[in-house]
């Protein structure tokens, strides 16, 4: 019985130390001041990525290439995710 209590305490100590170490990088999210109101940076990146995705779609339709990109239900969400990540990495990291 005593060994089980010691293992339980050791497990608790390890989990506590691991959680404390994993949270050391959390210092708050970057925010952008837009007309006196603070917005999270990821929201700005996502908004710009949606606009850029529509621009890419317009260009593909204009050049008659939209049928060549594969399944559209997979292509456009993937493009949105890619553009959001690239904008985030380019401007905030």
N, C-alpha and C positions, 0 to 999 in steps of 0.2 A: 504494500500500500504506500509505503514511504517513497519508493522509487517512482511510482506514478505521479505523486505530488511534485517531486523534483523535476520530472520530465515535463509536467504541465507548466511549472514555473519557467523552465528553460525555454519551452516553446513560446510562452507569452513574452518573455524577454526578447527572443529573436524576432518575433513579429512586431513588437514595439520598436525595436531598433531599425528594422527594415522599413517600417512606415515612416519613421523619423528621417531616415536617409533619403527616401524617395520624395519627400516633400520639401527638401531643401532648395530645389530649383524653382519653387512656386513663389514668385514675388509679385504677382498680380498681372493682369493682362494689359497689353498696351492699348491705350485709348487715344482717340483722335478728337480734337475739339472742332465741332462743326456748329457754327453759329451759337456758341455758348453752351452746347449740349455735348456731352462726351459719349462717343460711340465706340464699341469694341472694334479693334482693327480688323478682325476676321469678317465683321459685317460689311465693312467698306470693301474688302477684297472680294467677298461674295457678290456684292452688288455690281462691282466693276466686271467681274467674270461673267455675270448674266448678260450684261450689255455686250461684252466682247463675243459671247457665244451667239447672240442674235446677229452680230455683225458678220461672224464667220458663216452662219447659216444663210444670210442674205447673199454673201459672196458665192457660196456653193450653189445656191439656186440660180443666181445670175449667170454663172458659168456652166450650168447644167451638169454639175458634178455631184449633186447630193445623192444620187442613186449609186454612186461608186464607193461610198464610205462604209457600206455594210449596214447592219441593223441600226436604224436611227434611234431606237429606244435605248440602245447601249452606247452609241457614239456621242450623243449630245450630253448625257449626264457625265460621261467620262471626260469629255472636253471641258465641261464646267468644273469638274474636280481638278483637272490639270491646270486650268487657268487660275483658279482660286489658290492653289498651292504655289504656283509660280509667282503670282502677285504677292502672296504672303512672304515667301522667301526673298523675293527681290526688294521689298520695301521695309520689312520689319525684322529680318534676321540678318 
